[in-house]
Amino acid sequence: MLAIRDKVRFGETDKMGLVYHPNYLHWLEMGRIAYLEKCGVTLNSLMEDGIHFPIMEVAVKYKNSMTYGDEYEVQTSMAEFSKIKMVFSYKVIRLRDGVVAVEGTTCNVFTDANGRVKRLPDAWYQKINNQYVSDKNEEK
């Protein structure tokens, strides 16, 4: 599991003073990118190698609201990994009281630049899989 922390910005809130719901998806993306960077993989390096990874599915449960100034932690884990797809799970924790604000999952598939499903080459697979296996062993 990888955790990153940030603070709710004023521009991320709506007229009611609550975090506008699509902003949580940006935060999940921040977690996903940080997880891949922890694996030694950057988005640009994958794309330069002709590998894209569009999101095919998103599931989000909004459990508790957050407001301007709230500090939060995005906890990101890889739930599934293969040469075809990555499934991440997330929790966004409101730090002032430790409650879960959002839980969610995303599923990315690997494709070429034209959107055709593509198997992840071994070198990239090993980088990500090493972290995935390490994280799974820590969970036990």
Disulfide bonds with the S-S distance in Angstrom:
none
